[in-house]
Amino acid sequence: MRKTTITVLASLLFLLTKNVEAYNFWESGTEPKLTISSGILNINGTSFDQPWKINPFLSALGGKYVTKKLYHKVYTFDEIGVHIYEYPKKEEANEVQISFVKQKMKFAPKSNFKGSFKIEKVSIGRKTTIQKVMKSLPSYHFTKSDQGNYYRGEFKGVYIYLNYSDDTFKLLDFISFGMTSRQ
């Protein structure tokens, strides 16, 4: 009887984990706070030096997430408007994306970013203009892309893309950031 129960439970566990989607049911109950300062990322009070190991990274962000396996493994936090790309076979976060609007990608979060994001003590939100960013963060040397409505900057090993709605650069659609040494 015990052998049968163990076999049935092991089979059930295999079937449940075989699916590409995984869930983290721990709820943090608070809005995420992400800060980048002097090349160090801080998520909800936990600081991360480079490289950004994926498991502590996900735990610090907290909340429920869904995992999709594409070229990169993508962790989507639907309720807080964030998704994270993981390097294949490295167990490291490759890039983080904060969405202020609903994106069309199938793995994009279902809701907009709920939380705060700061770069060197400068709050960045949906209505942060590129002029404010460039004036407040000159050490990042933000430059406009030849194509699209985004600016790229980097400082102390971290790159940041600010993706705007249109060429007035007044409304941010999403922010992407990661480690320059890992691109």
N, C-alpha and C positions, 0 to 999 in steps of 0.2 A: 504494500500500500504506500509506504513512504517513498519508495523508488518511483512509483507511478506519479505521485504528487510532485516530486522534484522534477521529473521529466516534463510533466505538463506545465509547471511554472517556468522552467527553462525555455520551453518552446514558446510559451506566451511572451516571455521577456524578449526573446529573439525577434518575434513578429512585431512587437511594439517598437523595438529599437531599429529595426530594418528600415522603417520609413525615414525619409530624408528630413522630416520636420522633427524638431526637438523643442521642448518647452522648459523654461525655468519658472517654477511656480512661486519662488520667493518674491514677495512684494515689498518694496522698500517703503512705500507709503509717502514718499516725498518726491518733489520734482528734482530732476538731476541738476547738478552744478558742475560744469566743466570749465576749467581754467587752464590756459597755457601761459607759463611765465618762465622766461629765460631757458627755453627748451625743455621744460618739465611740464608734463600734463598732470593735472589734478582732477580726479573725478570723485565728487562727494566726500572730500576730505582725504582721499588716498592718493598719494603722489606716485607717479610712474616715470622712472628713468628709462632710457632706451636700452634694449628693445622692449616693446609693450607686450608682455606675455598675455595670452588671450584669456585664460581662466580667471586670474585675479582682476583683469580688466572688466570682464563680464560681471563678476561679483560686485565690483565697486559701482558699476552703473546700476545694478539692481533691476528689479522688475521682471516681467514676463517677456520672453523673446521666442521667436521662431527661427529655426535654422534652415537655410536652403543651400544646397550644394551646387554651385556653378563652377567656373574655373577657380574662383575663390569661394571659400565657405562664407556665407553672408548671414549675419545675426541681425534680425530685424526686431526692434523694440517698438511695436505698433502703437502702444499707448503713449509713449513719450517722444515719438517722431525722430528716432535715431536708428541708423543701421551701421554695422561694422563689417569690414572685409577682413578675412584672415588669410595670411600667406599660406599657400599649399605646403603641407608637411613641415611647417616651422612652428606652429602653435603660437603665432604672434599676430597682433592686430596690425594690419597693413594700412588701412585708412578708415576714418570715422566720418560719417556724413550726418549732419544735422539738417532736417528739412523743415522749412517754414511754410511750405505749400505742399499739396499732394502731388507727387510725381507719378509718371506713367509706368515706371519700371515695375515688373511683377513682384519684386521683393522690396519695394519701397514701403515705408511705414504707412499705416492707414490713417494716422492723425499727424497734425503738425507738432513741431517741437514744443515741449512743455518743460521749461527749465530756464537756466541761465547759462550764458556762455561768455567768457571774458578772455581777452588776449592782453596780457600785461596790464591788468586792472581796468581795461577799457571794455565796457559792456557792449556786446554785439548782438543785435536783434534784427527782426524783419525790416525795420525802418532805418537802419544804420546806413548812411550814405557812404560812398567810396571816398568822398572828400573828407569826412570825419575820420575815417580809418587812416587815410594817408597822413593827415595832419597829426593824429594821435599816436601813430605807430611808424615813425619814419625809419626805424632800424629794420623793419621788415621789407623795405624796398618793394612795395607792391607795384606791379606793372600790368598793363592791360594786355589781354590776349589779342592775337591777330584775328581770331575768329571767335564769335560768341560774345556773350555779355559777362565776362568774368575777369577778375584780377587775381594774380598769384603773388604771394609774398613768402619769404622764408627768413628764419632767424634761429640761430643756435640749434640747428638740426631738425627743425620742424617747418614743414611747408603748409600753407593755407591757401585754399581757393575760395574766393567769395563770388558766388554765382548770382547775378542780378536778373530781374525780370525783363528789363529792356535796356536800351543804351542811355537812359537817363541816370542809371546807377543809383537809384533811390530806394528800391525795394529788393531785399535779398530773398531769393528763392531757397537757396541752401548753401551750406558751408561744408567743405571737405578739408580734412587735414590729416597729415601723417608724418612719418619720419623721412627726412631727405636722404639719409644714408641707406634706406631700404627700398627706394623707388625702383 
